[in-house]
Amino acid sequence: MHSTGKIARLGQRLIDGAAKSLAEDFFRRFEEELQRRYPAAAGEVVALPAPTASAGLSVWVWGIIAVLVAAAVHLATRG
């Protein structure tokens, strides 16, 4: 069911903007963290060390966060 009222459209635009902003912020920070942990020249193939529990957030946590952000963006932009 789609609401077509002015308030509903405004709310949808706010949700879309917030979801886009959150996704952009997440992926920017994710990229920064990857660059901090694994500094390498662009396009260079390197063997990455196995993640450790003391390395901050584990790879699984980052993966789950990425999936949740992608799902939120998808749900917010369905239309």
C-alpha positions in Angstrom: 0.0 0.0 0.0 1.4 3.4 -1.0 0.5 6.6 0.7 0.2 9.5 -1.7 -0.4 12.3 0.7 2.0 15.3 1.0 3.2 14.3 4.4 3.8 10.7 3.3 5.8 11.9 0.3 7.9 14.2 2.6 8.5 11.4 5.0 9.6 9.1 2.2 12.1 11.7 0.9 13.5 12.1 4.4 13.9 8.4 4.8 15.5 8.1 1.4 17.9 10.9 2.2 18.8 9.4 5.6 19.3 5.9 4.2 21.6 7.2 1.4 23.6 9.3 3.9 24.0 6.4 6.3 25.1 4.1 3.5 27.6 6.6 2.1 29.0 7.2 5.6 29.3 3.5 6.3 31.1 2.7 3.0 33.4 5.8 3.4 34.4 4.7 6.9 34.7 1.0 5.8 37.1 2.1 3.0 39.1 4.3 5.4 39.4 1.4 7.8 40.5 -1.0 5.1 43.1 1.5 3.9 44.3 2.0 7.4 44.7 -1.7 8.0 46.0 -2.8 4.6 47.8 0.1 3.0 48.7 -0.9 -0.6 49.0 0.8 -3.9 45.7 0.9 -5.9 45.3 -2.3 -7.9 48.1 -4.1 -6.1 47.2 -7.7 -5.1 48.4 -8.5 -1.6 47.8 -11.4 0.7 45.8 -10.2 3.7 46.5 -11.4 7.2 43.9 -13.5 8.9 41.6 -11.3 11.1 42.2 -11.5 14.8 39.9 -10.8 17.7 42.1 -8.0 18.8 42.0 -6.2 15.5 38.8 -4.3 16.4 35.6 -5.3 14.6 35.9 -8.7 13.0 35.3 -9.3 9.3 32.0 -10.9 10.1 30.7 -7.9 12.0 31.7 -5.6 9.1 29.9 -8.0 6.7 26.8 -8.1 8.8 26.8 -4.3 9.0 27.2 -4.0 5.2 24.2 -6.4 4.7 22.1 -4.5 7.1 22.9 -1.1 5.5 22.2 -2.6 2.0 18.9 -4.0 3.2 17.9 -0.7 4.8 18.7 1.2 1.6 16.8 -1.3 -0.4 13.8 -1.1 1.8 13.9 2.7 1.9 14.2 3.1 -1.9 11.5 0.6 -2.8 8.7 2.4 -4.3 
